[in-house]
Amino acid sequence: MNWSVYILECNDGSLYTGITNDLDKRIMAHELGHGAKYTRGKAPLNLIYREPHKNRSEASKRELEIKKLTRKEKLALADNKSNCIENS
């Protein structure tokens, strides 16, 4: 099973970091208000970063590392075009 760490930019400009094993399904849940409590009411959301991992453990560790970054550092990470995803 493949896991992903992802960063969403909310409509208020804030950033949300999470993990999932089904990115499309998870983003749809966030958009519909069924994802994390933090993202409710903040749609539309823009996927700005995705990082694949082999398992949940690796993804969880990386999620914690990313969550400790400053906003500026997260945006710099997302600016790496090889990991940047456009979500319409």
VENNOR-V396002 format. One record per residue. N is the residue number from 1. RES is the residue in one small letter. OMEGA is omega in whole degrees, -180 to 180 (none if undefined). Layout:
BEGIN
n=<N,N>
res=<RES,RES>
omega=<OMEGA,OMEGA>
END
This chain:
BEGIN
n=<1,2,3,4,5,6,7,8,9,10,11,12,13,14,15,16,17,18,19,20,21,22,23,24,25,26,27,28,29,30,31,32,33,34,35,36,37,38,39,40,41,42,43,44,45,46,47,48,49,50,51,52,53,54,55,56,57,58,59,60,61,62,63,64,65,66,67,68,69,70,71,72,73,74,75,76,77,78,79,80,81,82,83,84,85,86,87,88>
res=<m,n,w,s,v,y,i,l,e,c,n,d,g,s,l,y,t,g,i,t,n,d,l,d,k,r,i,m,a,h,e,l,g,h,g,a,k,y,t,r,g,k,a,p,l,n,l,i,y,r,e,p,h,k,n,r,s,e,a,s,k,r,e,l,e,i,k,k,l,t,r,k,e,k,l,a,l,a,d,n,k,s,n,c,i,e,n,s>
omega=<178,179,178,167,-177,174,175,170,-178,-178,177,178,179,-178,178,179,180,176,178,172,176,-172,-179,180,-179,179,178,177,177,-178,-178,179,-179,179,-180,178,-178,-175,180,179,-179,177,5,-180,180,177,-178,-177,175,-179,-178,177,-177,-176,-177,-178,179,-179,180,178,-180,177,179,177,-178,-180,178,-180,173,177,-179,180,177,179,177,177,180,-179,176,-171,179,179,-176,-178,174,-180,-179,none>
END
